[in-house]
């Protein structure tokens, strides 16, 4: 009798525990999170985004639309690859051909949005208005830089080198921190007739007008003065920096303004 009673009690507890777990699973909040995770997609555009003129800069599968700066024939051998839907720079693999990745197309008036993450103590950048030419060895010698920086990198203590800054020129307009390694940041770049705005995680971090005498004076006071073509264009290519640290991009989209 006692054995039978214990068996029934065990079955009751098992059923109660199972029902309790099922109840937890079926809460509206849990279902909402589960559906969101299952349906989350990257590197795709909504129909409304297409109607607004957005185009993908990265399709999540190939390097189509991109090439290695001044080395287009080496793109397939480069440190840049597609890894699990991420445009990834395998910066530590010495067997790869290294260099910045640049768009095939040029852009003038546009809005660019992208997500990025970078390795611990990582430092990188996105260059705009890049003039690709054999007499300009690197993208940074012509294109101003949107700074990418992991929170533990020492440059976080230098105001004009913090994440989201117009690198080397001004402190963040609104102070904001980047997410640490392994977490995604959202960046936004707007350019209209040479006037730019940079955003990091929803905060305005930089503003500049590349058409003004003040901009030329700023350039003249930095090491960029050593590069005659730096900051002179308001139309050009977009480049992703290959700078010693692994970095990944996704959900890169652009639209003309």
Secondary structure as GFF3:
##gff-version 3
##sequence-region A 1 257
A	DSSP	alpha_helix	2	25	.	.	.	ID=ss1
A	DSSP	alpha_helix	28	39	.	.	.	ID=ss2
A	DSSP	alpha_helix	47	51	.	.	.	ID=ss3
A	DSSP	beta_strand	55	56	.	.	.	ID=ss4
A	DSSP	beta_strand	66	68	.	.	.	ID=ss5
A	DSSP	three_ten_helix	72	77	.	.	.	ID=ss6
A	DSSP	beta_strand	80	83	.	.	.	ID=ss7
A	DSSP	beta_strand	86	89	.	.	.	ID=ss8
A	DSSP	beta_strand	101	103	.	.	.	ID=ss9
A	DSSP	beta_strand	110	118	.	.	.	ID=ss10
A	DSSP	beta_strand	123	130	.	.	.	ID=ss11
A	DSSP	three_ten_helix	139	141	.	.	.	ID=ss12
A	DSSP	beta_strand	145	149	.	.	.	ID=ss13
A	DSSP	three_ten_helix	154	157	.	.	.	ID=ss14
A	DSSP	three_ten_helix	159	161	.	.	.	ID=ss15
A	DSSP	beta_strand	185	192	.	.	.	ID=ss16
A	DSSP	beta_strand	195	200	.	.	.	ID=ss17
A	DSSP	beta_strand	203	209	.	.	.	ID=ss18
A	DSSP	alpha_helix	213	220	.	.	.	ID=ss19
A	DSSP	three_ten_helix	223	226	.	.	.	ID=ss20
A	DSSP	beta_strand	237	240	.	.	.	ID=ss21
A	DSSP	beta_strand	247	256	.	.	.	ID=ss22
###
